[in-house]
């Protein structure tokens, strides 16, 4: 039996560059909350490695493919501004 998800099961960030980096490393954006803030909040499923990846991101210890990073950055921006019907 699966346990219901709660806020501890997710990582949320408003940092577009961090989110593009996570996408480059294989994480998928689960939702984008555009309702409660002037900035979008990206939501990822939390796992055992995400905290270390975030720490390495802020410590300038990660290397990602620059073209993939740029493409994810553009895609994520598009997802922020897309209209839903």
Buried (B, 14 or more C-beta within 10 A) or exposed (E): EEEEEEEEEBBBBEBBEBBBBBBBBEBEBBEBEBEEEEEBBBBBEBEEEBEEBBEBBEEEEBEBEEEBBEBBBEEBEEBEEEEEE
